[in-house]
Structures are given as structure tokens and as C-alpha cells.
Amino acid sequence: MKKKNYLITGGSGFIGAAITKKLVGEKNAKIKIFDSNLRGNFNNLDKIKKNITLIKGDIRDQKKLLKITKKIDCIIHLAFLNGTKNFYERPALVLDIGLKGIINIIECCKTNKIKELIIASSSEVYNAPNNIPTKESESIKIPDVFNPRYSYSTGKIVSEILPINNKQLFKKLIIFRPHNVYGPNMGQEHVIPELIIKMKKKLNKNKKKRIIFKIKGNGNETRTFNYIDDFVNGFMKILKKGKHLNIYNIGTTERIKIHNLAIKISKFFKKKIILYRAKIARGST
């Protein structure tokens, strides 16, 4: 059987590396990884590096992309600048990478006649959805153009709209929207690792059996967390069975309040905590 040539942009990041490791197990897959390592790391792929080709480069470098995408059958495009801190402190860079990245990917597909494109979008495109659980048909929107927080979701929305309006180039164009994926190697700029790190520091300073632990918000905010292995299994189903010009959410309907998440984490430290925000306090059980 002829091998299928994949290019995975952003393939050394948290989600990209997990997809790469899974795809390596496919007998007919030949994989190139293209990443600047701005947030990713080729070390995440050490165990499989003999089975893939690693190329360091910037997604905004169209000349280099055009060169390495020759003879590619399918692009899985994940390259982006994530992280809430980056959204607020470097929104122009977030947009520059996102917008120039998708423009260059489309140009590569057009020039090198690549007929399959799988686009990583984000649950962030919904921002404040009207319905939870959220369906793919939910409106996507930017609530406030002056808020740099939405630099990321703006880039993701354009990353959907641009390829859809170039649909004539493709035999298979699929968009997927991950929802709160977590797991090993995810970095520290997400809710779960942030809570773990903050709690560990607090516990190291305070040896009491019961401590006061502050959280952002009132604690009633909810998230639906999706473990990385489950996410990848969902992605592989989409890759193999997904239909042309379809959008797929990859997530779960199991919601958890942030204050309950904090209490769950505290149990791993074998401590009892009192969650505190302004005048609101809740005790653990």
C-alpha cells in the first residue's frame, strides 16, 4: 500500500505531538513535522523521531513552506500561538502567526495541489455560547474587538473562514474544534496545572491540615475537560471517517465547577481546603 504523506504544522506542541504519536502507528503514514518550537519542543517526539521528519521553521515563512509541502498529500494544521498570557501580552503576534499561517497554508495547497486539509480550530470561537453543551451550529463571535483576549479566537475564526471560501481546492476539508484538552506535557498555562502549582506552593508554605485557598471568579464557573488520549481517539475518527466540509467538536458533556475541581485536586495532596473569593467561602468535605 502506498504511504500517505502528512505534514503536521505545530506538531511538537501538546496536541500536535499526541496526534503525531498516534499517526505514527498507522502503517501507511509518512510524517513531516513543521514547528518553530515557540511553545512546542521536538523533545516531545524523542521516542518516535526515527519514524518522522522534523523541520524547524516559522509558519509565516511561505517560501520554506512551499518547498517542504511538495509531494504532501494531507496537511494537518495546528501551528498557532496559544496561552492566555500571550493573548493579553502579545495579541499582535498571536494574530500575525494565526492569519499569515492560514494564508500560507492555503497558498501551499493551491501551488502544490494538496487536496486534503485538516484545520485545528478551537472552542474559543464560540466565546460566550448560548447553549451548553455547545453544538457545531452555535454562532461564532467576537464579543469585544478592543479586548486582546479575543486575538486568539479571531485568528481561529479566520482559519475556518479562509479555507471554507477556498473549498474548490479540496477533496477533503475538515475543521475540528478541541474543547479544554488536558494531560501530560500540556504546559502550565491552563486551568488544571495552574491550580496544581498554586496549591502546591500554598501547601509548602502552610503545613496546617486545613488551609484557605483563593481562586479566580466565584468558583461556580464550569468547564468540560477532555483527556488528551480521548481527544486523540476522537481526532483519529474524524481523520478517517470525517466528511468533506464538515466541522466537528471534540469534547465531552461532563461539566465540573471550578470550586469542585479545586477540591478534587486538594485530595491528591491529602489536605482539606477552604475556597475563598471575596466574601464567598466554601469548605471541602
Secondary structure, 3 states (H helix, E strand, C coil): CCCEEEEEECCCCHHHHHHHHHHHCCCCEEEEEEECCCCCCHHHHHHHHHHEEEEECCCCCHHHHHHHCCCCCEEEECCCCCCHHHHHHCHHHHHHHHHHHHHHHHHHHHHCCCCEEEEECCHHHCCCCCCCCCCCCCCCCCCCCCCHHHHHHHHHHHHHHHHHCCHHHCCEEEEEEECCEECCCCCCCCHHHHHHHHHHHHHHHCCCCEEEEECCCCCCCEECCEEHHHHHHHHHHHHHHCCCCEEEEECCCCCEEHHHHHHHHHHHCCCEEEEEECCEEEECC
